[in-house]
Amino acid sequence: MTDHAQSVMDEARVRANQLIAGAEEQAKEIAGEAYEVKRNLSLYERTLKAVKNQLDGYGDEYIVPTHSLLDDLADEFGHAEAGRELKATRDRVKAMVKNDEAAMCDYVEANRRLTAVRFVVDAFNGKVDSILSTAKHDNFGKLSQQIKDAFLIVNSNGEAFRNARITDQYLAARLDELKWAVIAHELKKKEQEEQRLIKERIREEEKARREYERAIKEATREEEAVQKAIAKLQEQLGKASAEESAKYAAQLQEMQEKLRAAEEKGQRAISMAQQTKAGHVYIISNVGSFGEHVYKIGLTRRLDPLDRVRELGDSSVPFEFDIHALIKSDDAPTLENQLHKHFLLHQVNKVNYRKEFFRCDLSTIRNEVEKLGLQSHWTMLAEATDYRETLAIEKKLAEDPLARERWMQRQLELDPTDGGREELLGVGVGSGVEDEDV
């Protein structure tokens, strides 16, 4: 705001205060206390609910200047309906102010009317801009109520300016602005999630690529070492006596088996590297973290798919994942997508379909996999070893104060840099795991 504009605004506020004070004195002289009672009663009735809402608190801090935030948001999503509508609504809001359609009052004299209108518009816009600065993808209801409350309070305060008030049309325009801002934020959130998944896929592909390259190099080194050993054995065999020939022949056969294994390992790594869709679809659970009958269906292209499962069970969840099946596929993304679509109604998160967790019986997943003609080894019960041992320890700690004291003391003595797993109090439970080969 320029110094001149600020000066005009300050003058307007001073003049407005003078007008209010003069009007109050005149009214009191004419009607005395009756006027004061009537005026206050009207004010209290109209603003009680709105003030209560503001006093109860809305829970957000007003930090970002709305103008740049929403204009940038509109530009960012100019390709989508939300961005275009947000820009159009903001332009309409500015036009309504410029065309004197945002507010009205009952002053006849032009300067007084203009001052009063500008005063309430400035007050309302200040509140609304602060509210809009906190817009997110999931808070439309709360913010729309805040704007409606601001509308009531500003209009109630504007009664002192010959009923200076924000128009219903301007309120509707600013609520429209909020609506499209929230929708644009939802689009932004979805795009961020898509970008996160793309980056995760790229990282996974890069890890798989490095793993394939390492496996190919290792296989090549093994082949070279075994070939040298074979050449040496063949030389020794040619010089050996009849008695030594049998020994060297057995060693030679063993080396040839190792050579075939190394060659197969190298070919498998090369084949996996060339097949960009080959990989494993895994079915895993984490009873301690997500409860019973919740399964994650995902994919990995790693040569060792267990590496990916171990990564998922890192410090972000309190317990490790249990593996129920690792299904090898030449087109793992398609298989994963088929299973995700089949179990749509079983999604744990029905807002974000990319979370890949499903609540159902494991047997239903297994049946669907078998219908697709795929064979795999299945573990039908979850070990959940750490979780079940934790439950046993918690029971022991609750029943035995001395054991609780010993356990706490031992925890305080543990080195946080060690493996992290401790057999405490001699508490353990059997896994009862059932394995089946299919």
N, C-alpha and C positions, 0 to 999 in steps of 0.2 A: 504494500500500500504506500502511495507517495505521501510526502509531507503535507501537500495541499489537501489530499483526500482525507488524511487523518485529521487535519485541522477542521475541515468541514464536518466530519463525523463528531468530533469533540464539541463543536459549536452546537450541533443538532442535539446532542445529549444534554448539554447545559440548558438549551432553550426548552427542551422537552421537560426537564425537571422543573423549570420555572413555570411552565404551563400547568403541570400537574399540581404544583404547590398553590398556584393562584386559583385553580378550579376547586381544589379541596377547601381552601379558606372561604371561597364564595358559597360553596354548597353548605358548609357548616353554619355560616351566618344565616342562611335561609331556612335550613331544615334542622339544624342542631344535631343532637345525638341520633335522631331517627335516621338521618342520612348515613351516618357512620355505621350504624348497625346493619342497615339494609345493604350497604356497599360491601361490608366484610362478609356478610352471610352469603351473598352471591358469589364472591370470590372463593370462599371456603368450599362451597358446594361444588363448584365447577373444577377446582384444582386438587381436591383432597386425594382422589384416586391417583392422579398423575404424580403428585408430590410423594405419595406413599411408595409408588413404584421406584422413584428416584432415590428415596431414602433407603429402601431395602437393598439397593445396589444391583448393578447389572454385571459386575465382575470383570470388566474389560478396561485396559488402560488405553487412553487415546494418545497415540504416538505419531503415526504417519500422516502428513498433510494429505487430505483427501483429493485435492485437485490433481496433483501429480499422480497419485496412486490410481485413481479411477480412469483418468485420461490415458495413462500408460496401459492400463488393463484393456481399455477399449481398443487401443492401437494394436496391442499384442494379439487380440482375438478378432481383429477386423475381418478375418476370413470366415468367421462363424456368426450365426444369428445373434448370439449373446453379445458379441463385441459390437456389431452394427447397431443393435437396439440400445445398448448402453450409451454409445456415442450420440445417437439420435435423441435419447432422453435427456442427456446432459445439455445438448444444444437447445432442446425445448425449455429446460429449466432456465437457462441463461436468457433466452428470448422472452420468457414470461416476466422476468425481472425487468428487462430492458423496456418491455412494452407496458409496464405498470399493471400486470395481471397477477402478480404474486400476492398482493395484499390490497386492502381498502380500508377507509375510515370515513367518519361522518363530518369531518371538518369541511367547511365550505371554502375558506380562504386557502388559496393554492399552496403557499409556502408552508403553512402549518400542516396541511394535508400531506405534502411531500415529505416533510420532516418526520411525521408520525409513521407514515408507511415505510420509509427507509429504516426507521428505528426497529420496527417489528420484523421486517425482512432480515435485517442484519442479525437480530437476536436469534431468529428461527434458523437461519442458514448456519450461524455459528454452531448451534447445537447439532443440527443435522450433519454438517460436515464432520464433526467429531464422531458422531455415531457411525457414519458411513466409512470412516477410516478404520473401523474395527470389523468391517464386513469379512466374513469367511464363508466357506461352502456350506456350513451347517447351522448358521445362527440367524436366519431370516426372521423367524417368529419373534425372537427377543428384540432384535433391532427395529423391526416394524412397530413393536409396541413402544419402544423408546421414542421413535419419531412421532407417534400419535400423542404420547404424553407431552413431548415438547410443544406440539401444536396447541394442545389445550392450555398449557401454562403460559406460553407466549400470548395467546389470544386473550386469556384472562387478564394478564398484566396490561395488555393493550387497551382494555376498557377505559383506562384513565386518559387515553389519547382519543377521546371521542370514538370509542369502540374501534380502534385500529386493530385489524385482524388479518391473519393469513387466510387466503381463499382455499376452499375445499379443492379446487382444481390444482392449485400449487402443491398442496399436501399430496394429492394423488400422483403428481408428476415426480415428486421426490421419493415416494414409495415405489414407483416404477423404477426409478434409478437404483434403489436398493435391490429390487428383485433381480434386475439384469446384472448388477454387480455380483450378487451371490451366485447366479448361474455361471457367470464368467469365472469366478473363483473355483467353482466345481469343475469346469473344463480344465482350468490350470492344474488342479489337483490330479485329475485323471492323466493329463499329459506328463506330469512329473512322475506319476506311478509307471506310466509306459516307458519313460526314459530310464527310470531305475531298473526296470525289468530288462530293457535292451542292454544296459551297461552290465547287468548281472550275467546275461547270456554271453556277452562279449568276453567278460572275465572268465566264465566257465569254458568257453571255446579256446581261449588263450591258454588256460591251464591244461586243457586236453591236448592242445597242439604241442606244448612243451613236453608233456608226458609221452606223447607218441615219439617225438624226436629223441627223447632220452632213451626210450625203449629200443628204438632202432639202433642207436649208437651202442647200447649195451649188448644187443644181440650181435651186432657186427664184431665187437671186441671178443665176445664169447666164441663166435665162429672162427675168428682168426687164431685164438688161443687153442681151441680144440683141433683145428687143422694142423697147427704146428705140432701138437701132441701126437696126432695121428701119423704125421710124417716121420716123427722120431720113432714111434712104435713100429712102423713099417720097416724102417731102416734096421732097428734092433731085431725085428722078426726075421729079416733076411740073413742076419748074421748068427741067429740063435741056433743052439743045438736042438736036437729032437725033443729033449726033455724040457727046454725053455720055451719051445714054440707054442705049446698049449697055453702057458701063462700069458705070453704076449698076445696071442690070438684073442683071449678073453678080454684083456685090457683094450685091445683094438676095437672089439665089438662094443664095449662100454663107451668108448670115445665116439664111435660112430652114432650111437644113440644120443649122446649129448649134442653132437653136431646137428642131428635132425631136429632136436628140441630147440636149439638156438635158431636154426633156420625158420622153424614154424613161428617162433616168437617174433622174429623180425618181420616175417610176412604178415602176421596178424596185426602188428603195429602199423605197417605200411597200408594194409587194407583199411584199417580203422581211420587212418589219417585221410585216405582218399574218399571214404564214404562220409560225407558231411552230416548225414542223418542217422548213421548207425550209433547205437548206444544202449543204455539200459533204462527202463522205466521201473522206478522203485515204489514199493508200498511200505510205508513206515508209520510207526505210532510213537506217542510219548504220553503214557498214562499219567505220569506225575505232573506234567505241564498242562495237558489239554483234557484229561479225563478219559474214561473208557469209550471205546467204539468211535474214536476220532482218528482218521487216517489221512496222511499226506500222500498224494499221488504226484510224483514229479519225475524228472528225467535227468540223466547225466551222460556225457560222452567220454568220461574218463575211462582209461583202460582198467583201473581199479575203482569200480563204482562206490566202494566203501569209503573212499576218501571224501566224496561229496556228502555222504550221510554223516560222517564224523564232523565235517565242517558245520552242518546244520545243528548238531548237538553241542555247539560251542558255548561260550559264556552267556549267550543271549537267552538260553533256557536253562532251568535248574537241573534237568535230568537229560540223560542221553536218549537218543531215539532207538527203538527196536525195529529190526528189519523183518518184515513178513514175507517179502518176495522181491527178487531182482529179475526182471524179465528182459532178456536180451532181444533186441529188435534191429532190423536193418533200416527201419524208419521210425525211430523213437518219438519224434515230435507228433507224427500222425497218431500213433498208438496212445500217447498221453492225451491228445486232444479228444480222441474217441471216448476214452474213459471219463474225462472231465465232463463231456456232454451227456454221457449216459447217466452220470450221478449228479446232474444239475440240481435236482430237488433236495439233495443231501448236503449241499454246500453249507459249511458252518457259517461263513460270511456271505450273506446273500446280497450285500452291497458291492463288495469288491470280489469279483469272480476270479481274480488272479491269485488269491491266497492259497488255493490248491488243497484245502483241508475239507474233509467230508465226514459226516456223522452217519454211520451205517454199520451193519454187521460185516466183518471181514469175509465171511462166506459169500456174501453177495458180490463183492469185488472179485473174489476168486472164480465164482461161477461165470461172471461176465468175461474174464480173461480166457477161461476155458472155452467159452462159446466162440471166441475169436480164433480158436485153434492153436493157442500158445501154450507151451509147456514150461513149467518152472518149479523150483523147489519152494515150498511154502512152510512157514512157521506160524501156526494158527493161534498160539497164545503168546502174549507179550511177556518177556522176562521182567522188565521194569525193575531190575535188580536194585539199583540205588534207591528207587522210590519205595519199594516194599521194605527194604532194610531201614529206610528213614522212618517209615510208619512204626516198625518194631522198636526202633530206638526211642521215638517220641513216646510210645507207650511205656517203655522202661523208665524214661526220665520222669514221666508223670507219676509213676507208682513208687519210685525209689529216690528220695531226696539225696541220699549219699551218692548214688550213681549219677544223679544230675550234677552234683558238685564236682565229681571226678571228671565227668565229660566236659563241663565248662572249663575246668582247669587245663585239660588236655588240649582243647580247642585254642586256648590262649597261647599254648606253648608251640603249636604247629607252625612250621615254616611255610609261608604262603607260596614259596617258589618250588615246593616239592610237587609230587604227582597229584596231590589233592584228594586222594582216596584213602580212607583210614578204616580199619576194622576196629570199631569202638565197642566196648562193653561186651564183646563176644556175641553180639546180636546178629542174627542172620536168618534168612528164610530160604526155603527151597524154591526153585523157579517153576517147577511143574511144567516145563515147556514141552510141547508135543511137536515133533518134526515129522513131516510127511514128504515123501518124494513122489512127484507126479510125472 
